[in-house]
Amino acid sequence: MKKLWITVLVTVICLATTFAQQNNTTKSTNNNNLSISVSTNPDTLVAGFIEYGVTISNVSYTGAGVSLGSFFCDTLGALQMNKGIVLSSGRVVDAQGPNNSQSTSSSSGGPGDPDLAQLSSHIILDAAVLEFDLIPENNFLAFNFVFGSEEYPEFANSSFNDVFGFFITGPDPAGGQYNSKNIALIPGTDQYISIANINNGINFNGPCVNCEYLINNTGGPELEYDAYTTLIPVSVFVVPGQQYHLKIAIGDCSDRLLDSGIFLQSPSLKSYTVVGIPEPEKLDEAFIIPNPAGNDGRLQLQTASGMHIKAELIDITGRTVTTISDEYMPAGNHSFHLKNTDLEGLYFVRLQTGENTQVLKVIF
C-alpha cells in the first residue's frame, strides 16, 4: 500500500534514492541465490540475449543508468531462469529479495514513453527503454521473460497500472508492416500484460484476472517484488532476412512510486522455421481454454453450419503430434481434450476446413 509518508517525503524518494544511492550497483544476499547488478554496457547484454538465428545491430538504451542491469542465479530459482537482462522503473538492484513488508520505491526522475502511454491510457514516467535492430534467419522470432511489481497486490485494479511492452517494427508476413506492434501478450490472447490484466485482486483475494500466470511472492527469499508472472514466451512471425526494430520498454504508470521490472532470459532470443504454418489469425469461433493448457486444456469450436474439420496438434516444425479430430461436425459447440501428456513448451493446433486453415498457439 502507498503509505501516507509517501506524500510527505516524495521529494526525498525522488532525489535521495536517485542520487545518493546510485553507487549501490550490485546486490545479493546470503539467503537466496539471485544476484542483480547494474550494467553500463547494453551491447554486451543484448549479445548475451541471442540464442541463435538472429543478427543484432544499433543497440541503444534510454533511461536512468540504475534501471538497466543483469541477473544471475546458480539454480533456476524463482524466475525459472539462470541469467538475463533486467529493466526496471526504479533501481534494478532493488528487485533483489527477500520480500518483506517494506515496499521498494525509487525514481529516476526521467520521462515517459509514448508506446507505453498508448497501451495504458495513462501518463508514464521513469521509463527504461532498450532497443535494437535485428535480422532473423527464419520465419519465427521468440524469447522468454518474467514481469514483477511492487504495485501488487494493493493496486491491482487501479490507475497505478505499471505496464511494459515489446514493440516490433518491420514487414508483416501476412502483408503490410508491423508498426510498433506489442508482442508482450497474455498467451493465447491479443491482450497486453500489466498489473490490471494479470492479478488476483486486491490483497490476492480475487477476483482472478488471468491469475494462472501470477505468483504470490509474499515472504519470497529471492525477489523483493510482491508478485511476479510465470515464465512467459513471446513470439511473432517474421520475414527471413528482413530488418526489424525491437523496442523493450517499462515505466511507472500515473506516478513515480513503487517499482516494476522485466527479466529477459539470456540466451533466449532466437529465430527458427515453423514449417507449413501461415501467419495465425485469431477467429472468435475457435479457442483453447485454459492456455497454458496443463492437463485440462480443451479445444473449443463453434460452427454456424455443418462442416468437416480436421484438427491436429503440431509442434513448431509442423510435425503432427496427434490428430484431435477429423470428422464432420454439425452446427453448434464442440469441445476436445488436447491430450497433452508428456508435452511441454510451445505447440500449435491446426484447423483445416476445405481450403481454409487456422492456427492457434497452445502452451503446455
C-alpha positions as CSV (number, residue, x, y, z in Angstrom):
1,M,0.0,0.0,0.0
2,K,1.2,3.5,-0.7
3,K,1.9,4.8,2.8
4,L,0.9,8.3,4.0
5,W,4.6,9.2,4.4
6,I,5.0,9.0,0.7
7,T,3.0,12.2,0.2
8,V,5.3,14.0,2.7
9,L,8.6,12.5,1.6
10,V,8.1,12.1,-2.2
11,T,10.9,14.6,-2.8
12,V,13.3,12.6,-0.7
13,I,12.4,9.4,-2.6
14,C,12.9,11.0,-6.0
15,L,16.1,12.8,-5.1
16,A,17.9,10.8,-2.4
17,T,17.1,7.5,-4.0
18,T,18.2,8.6,-7.4
19,F,21.4,10.3,-6.5
20,A,22.7,9.3,-3.1
21,Q,22.1,5.6,-3.6
22,Q,23.3,5.3,-7.2
23,N,26.7,4.0,-6.1
24,N,25.0,0.8,-5.0
25,T,25.3,-1.2,-8.3
26,T,25.3,-4.8,-7.1
27,K,23.1,-6.5,-4.6
28,S,22.9,-10.1,-3.3
29,T,22.1,-11.7,0.0
30,N,23.0,-14.8,1.8
31,N,19.5,-16.3,2.0
32,N,19.0,-16.6,-1.8
33,N,20.9,-17.4,-4.9
34,L,19.9,-14.4,-7.0
35,S,22.4,-11.6,-7.8
36,I,21.4,-8.4,-9.6
37,S,23.9,-5.9,-11.0
38,V,23.7,-2.5,-12.8
39,S,25.2,-2.6,-16.3
40,T,26.6,0.2,-18.3
41,N,27.0,-1.9,-21.5
42,P,23.8,-2.6,-23.3
43,D,25.7,-4.1,-26.3
44,T,27.1,-6.8,-24.1
45,L,23.7,-7.5,-22.5
46,V,22.0,-7.9,-25.9
47,A,24.8,-10.0,-27.3
48,G,24.2,-12.5,-24.4
49,F,20.4,-12.4,-25.1
50,I,20.9,-14.1,-28.5
51,E,20.4,-17.8,-28.6
52,Y,20.6,-18.4,-32.4
53,G,19.3,-17.3,-35.8
54,V,19.4,-13.6,-35.2
55,T,21.8,-10.8,-36.2
56,I,21.8,-7.7,-34.0
57,S,22.9,-4.1,-34.6
58,N,22.3,-0.5,-33.4
59,V,21.8,-1.3,-29.7
60,S,20.7,1.7,-27.6
61,Y,19.4,2.3,-24.1
62,T,17.4,5.3,-22.9
63,G,16.7,5.7,-19.2
64,A,18.4,6.0,-15.8
65,G,21.7,4.1,-15.5
66,V,20.4,2.4,-12.4
67,S,17.4,1.0,-14.3
68,L,19.3,-1.4,-16.6
69,G,21.3,-4.5,-15.4
70,S,21.8,-8.2,-15.4
71,F,20.8,-11.0,-13.1
72,F,22.3,-14.4,-12.3
73,C,21.1,-17.4,-10.4
74,D,23.2,-20.6,-9.7
75,T,19.9,-22.6,-10.0
76,L,16.7,-21.9,-11.9
77,G,15.2,-20.3,-8.8
78,A,12.0,-18.3,-8.5
79,L,12.4,-16.8,-12.0
80,Q,12.9,-20.2,-13.7
81,M,15.9,-18.7,-15.4
82,N,19.7,-18.8,-14.7
83,K,20.6,-15.4,-16.1
84,G,19.5,-12.5,-18.2
85,I,18.7,-8.8,-18.6
86,V,16.6,-6.8,-16.2
87,L,15.0,-3.4,-16.7
88,S,13.1,-1.5,-14.0
89,S,11.1,1.6,-13.5
90,G,13.3,2.2,-10.5
91,R,16.7,0.7,-9.5
92,V,17.2,-2.8,-10.8
93,V,19.2,-3.8,-7.6
94,D,16.1,-3.1,-5.5
95,A,14.4,-6.1,-7.2
96,Q,16.7,-8.2,-5.1
97,G,14.9,-10.1,-2.2
98,P,13.9,-11.2,0.2
99,N,10.4,-9.9,0.0
100,N,9.2,-8.0,3.1
101,S,6.6,-5.6,4.2
102,Q,8.7,-2.6,3.2
103,S,7.8,-1.5,-0.3
104,T,10.6,-0.7,-2.8
105,S,10.1,2.7,-4.4
106,S,12.7,4.8,-6.3
107,S,12.5,7.2,-9.1
108,S,15.0,8.2,-11.9
109,G,13.1,11.5,-12.5
110,G,13.0,10.5,-16.1
111,P,10.4,10.9,-18.8
112,G,7.8,8.5,-20.1
113,D,7.3,6.6,-23.3
114,P,4.6,7.2,-26.0
115,D,4.1,3.5,-26.8
116,L,3.6,2.6,-23.2
117,A,1.3,5.5,-22.7
118,Q,-0.8,4.3,-25.6
119,L,-1.1,0.8,-24.1
120,S,-2.1,2.0,-20.6
121,S,-4.1,5.1,-21.5
122,H,-2.3,6.9,-18.5
123,I,0.7,9.1,-18.1
124,I,4.0,7.1,-18.0
125,L,7.1,8.2,-16.0
126,D,10.6,6.7,-15.2
127,A,10.7,4.8,-18.5
128,A,13.6,2.4,-19.2
129,V,13.9,1.5,-22.9
130,L,16.3,-1.0,-24.5
131,E,16.1,-1.2,-28.3
132,F,18.0,-2.6,-31.3
133,D,17.7,-3.7,-34.9
134,L,17.7,-7.4,-35.8
135,I,17.6,-9.6,-38.9
136,P,16.0,-13.1,-38.4
137,E,17.3,-16.0,-40.4
138,N,14.0,-17.8,-40.3
139,N,10.2,-17.1,-40.2
140,F,9.6,-17.2,-36.4
141,L,11.1,-15.0,-33.6
142,A,10.8,-15.9,-29.9
143,F,12.2,-15.2,-26.4
144,N,11.2,-15.6,-22.8
145,F,10.5,-13.2,-19.9
146,V,9.1,-12.6,-16.4
147,F,7.4,-9.4,-15.2
148,G,7.2,-8.4,-11.5
149,S,6.0,-5.4,-9.5
150,E,5.7,-3.8,-6.1
151,E,2.3,-2.4,-7.2
152,Y,0.9,-5.9,-6.4
153,P,-1.4,-6.6,-4.7
154,E,-2.8,-3.3,-3.4
155,F,-3.1,-1.6,-6.8
156,A,-4.3,-4.5,-8.9
157,N,-7.4,-2.7,-10.1
158,S,-6.4,1.0,-10.1
159,S,-4.8,3.6,-12.3
160,F,-1.4,2.7,-10.9
161,N,-1.2,0.1,-13.7
162,D,2.6,-0.3,-14.3
163,V,3.0,-1.5,-17.8
164,F,5.7,-2.7,-20.2
165,G,5.8,-3.7,-23.9
166,F,7.9,-5.4,-26.5
167,F,7.3,-3.3,-29.7
168,I,8.3,-4.7,-33.1
169,T,8.5,-2.7,-36.3
170,G,9.1,-4.3,-39.7
171,P,7.5,-6.4,-42.5
172,D,4.4,-8.4,-41.6
173,P,4.4,-11.8,-43.4
174,A,0.7,-11.5,-43.8
175,G,1.1,-8.2,-45.6
176,G,1.9,-4.6,-44.8
177,Q,4.0,-3.6,-41.8
178,Y,4.2,-4.1,-38.1
179,N,4.3,-0.6,-36.7
180,S,5.4,-0.7,-33.0
181,K,3.2,-3.8,-32.6
182,N,3.3,-5.0,-29.0
183,I,4.1,-8.7,-28.8
184,A,4.2,-8.9,-24.9
185,L,0.8,-10.5,-24.7
186,I,-1.1,-12.9,-22.4
187,P,-0.6,-16.3,-24.1
188,G,-3.4,-17.1,-26.5
189,T,-4.8,-13.6,-26.5
190,D,-4.3,-10.2,-28.0
191,Q,-4.3,-8.6,-24.5
192,Y,-1.2,-6.7,-23.3
193,I,0.3,-7.6,-19.9
194,S,0.1,-5.2,-17.0
195,I,-0.9,-5.1,-13.3
196,A,-4.5,-4.7,-14.3
197,N,-4.5,-7.6,-16.8
198,I,-2.8,-10.2,-14.6
199,N,-3.8,-10.1,-10.9
200,N,-5.8,-11.9,-8.3
201,G,-7.5,-8.9,-6.9
202,I,-6.5,-6.6,-4.1
203,N,-4.5,-8.5,-1.4
204,F,-4.8,-11.6,-3.5
205,N,-8.4,-12.1,-2.5
206,G,-9.8,-12.2,-6.1
207,P,-11.4,-12.0,-8.5
208,C,-8.9,-13.8,-10.7
209,V,-7.8,-11.9,-13.8
210,N,-5.5,-14.3,-15.7
211,C,-4.1,-15.2,-12.3
212,E,-2.8,-18.6,-13.6
213,Y,0.2,-16.5,-14.8
214,L,0.8,-14.8,-11.4
215,I,3.0,-15.9,-8.5
216,N,2.3,-14.5,-5.0
217,N,5.8,-13.7,-3.7
218,T,4.8,-12.8,-0.1
219,G,7.9,-13.7,2.0
220,G,9.8,-15.0,-1.0
221,P,13.6,-15.2,-0.5
222,E,14.8,-14.2,-3.9
223,L,12.7,-11.2,-5.2
224,E,11.5,-8.1,-3.5
225,Y,8.5,-7.7,-5.8
226,D,5.3,-8.7,-4.1
227,A,4.3,-10.7,-7.1
228,Y,5.6,-11.7,-10.5
229,T,4.5,-13.7,-13.5
230,T,5.3,-17.2,-14.6
231,L,7.9,-17.5,-17.3
232,I,6.1,-16.3,-20.4
233,P,7.1,-16.9,-24.0
234,V,6.9,-14.2,-26.7
235,S,6.7,-15.0,-30.4
236,V,5.9,-13.4,-33.7
237,F,6.1,-14.4,-37.4
238,V,8.7,-12.5,-39.4
239,V,10.1,-12.4,-42.9
240,P,13.6,-14.1,-43.0
241,G,16.4,-11.8,-44.0
242,Q,14.5,-8.6,-43.4
243,Q,15.4,-5.9,-40.9
244,Y,13.2,-5.4,-37.8
245,H,13.4,-3.0,-34.9
246,L,12.6,-4.3,-31.4
247,K,11.9,-1.9,-28.5
248,I,11.7,-3.3,-24.9
249,A,10.2,-0.7,-22.5
250,I,8.9,-0.5,-19.0
251,G,7.7,2.5,-16.9
252,D,5.7,3.7,-13.9
253,C,2.1,4.5,-14.6
254,S,0.4,7.6,-13.2
255,D,3.1,8.3,-10.6
256,R,6.8,7.6,-9.9
257,L,6.2,5.4,-6.9
258,L,6.6,1.6,-6.4
259,D,8.9,-0.2,-8.8
260,S,8.2,-2.8,-11.5
261,G,10.7,-4.8,-13.6
262,I,11.1,-7.2,-16.5
263,F,13.5,-10.1,-16.6
264,L,14.6,-11.3,-20.1
265,Q,16.1,-14.8,-20.2
266,S,19.6,-15.0,-21.7
267,P,20.0,-16.6,-24.0
268,S,16.5,-17.0,-25.4
269,L,16.2,-14.6,-28.4
270,K,16.0,-16.9,-31.4
271,S,14.7,-17.3,-34.9
272,Y,13.7,-20.7,-36.3
273,T,11.4,-22.1,-39.0
274,V,7.8,-23.1,-38.4
275,V,7.1,-25.4,-41.4
276,G,3.8,-25.2,-43.2
277,I,2.1,-22.8,-40.9
278,P,0.7,-19.5,-42.3
279,E,0.5,-16.3,-40.2
280,P,-2.0,-17.2,-37.5
281,E,-5.4,-15.4,-37.4
282,K,-7.5,-15.2,-34.3
283,L,-11.1,-16.2,-35.0
284,D,-13.9,-16.0,-32.5
285,E,-15.3,-19.5,-33.1
286,A,-12.1,-21.4,-32.2
287,F,-10.1,-21.0,-29.0
288,I,-8.1,-23.0,-26.4
289,I,-9.0,-22.9,-22.7
290,P,-7.1,-22.7,-20.4
291,N,-3.9,-21.5,-22.1
292,P,-1.3,-22.6,-20.8
293,A,-3.3,-25.8,-21.2
294,G,-2.0,-28.0,-18.5
295,N,-3.6,-31.4,-18.3
296,D,-7.1,-29.9,-18.7
297,G,-6.6,-28.0,-21.9
298,R,-9.5,-28.1,-24.4
299,L,-10.1,-27.0,-27.9
300,Q,-13.4,-25.2,-28.1
301,L,-15.1,-24.8,-31.6
302,Q,-18.3,-23.1,-32.6
303,T,-19.7,-23.8,-36.1
304,A,-22.6,-21.9,-37.6
305,S,-23.2,-24.7,-40.1
306,G,-22.2,-28.3,-40.5
307,M,-18.7,-28.9,-41.9
308,H,-15.8,-31.3,-42.0
309,I,-13.0,-30.1,-39.7
310,K,-9.6,-31.7,-39.2
311,A,-7.9,-30.6,-36.0
312,E,-4.3,-31.5,-35.4
313,L,-1.8,-30.8,-32.6
314,I,1.5,-30.0,-34.2
315,D,5.0,-28.9,-33.0
316,I,7.0,-25.9,-34.1
317,T,8.4,-27.8,-37.1
318,G,4.9,-28.6,-38.4
319,R,5.1,-32.2,-37.4
320,T,1.8,-33.7,-36.3
321,V,1.9,-34.8,-32.7
322,T,-1.7,-36.1,-32.6
323,T,-4.9,-35.8,-34.6
324,I,-7.5,-34.3,-32.3
325,S,-10.4,-34.7,-34.6
326,D,-11.0,-35.5,-38.3
327,E,-14.7,-35.6,-38.9
328,Y,-17.9,-33.9,-40.0
329,M,-19.3,-31.6,-37.3
330,P,-22.9,-30.4,-37.2
331,A,-23.7,-26.7,-36.3
332,G,-23.1,-26.0,-32.7
333,N,-20.5,-26.0,-30.0
334,H,-17.8,-28.7,-29.9
335,S,-15.1,-29.4,-27.2
336,F,-12.0,-31.7,-27.5
337,H,-9.4,-32.6,-24.9
338,L,-5.9,-31.8,-26.1
339,K,-4.3,-35.0,-24.6
340,N,-1.0,-33.2,-23.7
341,T,0.6,-36.0,-21.7
342,D,4.4,-35.6,-21.7
343,L,4.3,-32.4,-23.8
344,E,5.9,-29.2,-22.6
345,G,6.5,-25.8,-24.3
346,L,5.0,-24.1,-27.4
347,Y,2.8,-26.1,-29.8
348,F,0.0,-25.3,-32.3
349,V,-3.5,-26.5,-33.1
350,R,-4.0,-26.5,-36.9
351,L,-7.6,-26.5,-38.0
352,Q,-8.4,-27.3,-41.7
353,T,-11.8,-26.8,-43.3
354,G,-11.7,-27.4,-47.0
355,E,-9.0,-25.0,-48.3
356,N,-9.1,-22.8,-45.2
357,T,-6.5,-23.2,-42.4
358,Q,-6.5,-21.6,-39.0
359,V,-3.7,-22.0,-36.4
360,L,-3.9,-21.5,-32.6
361,K,-1.0,-21.3,-30.2
362,V,-1.0,-23.5,-27.2
363,I,1.4,-23.7,-24.3
364,F,1.9,-26.8,-22.2
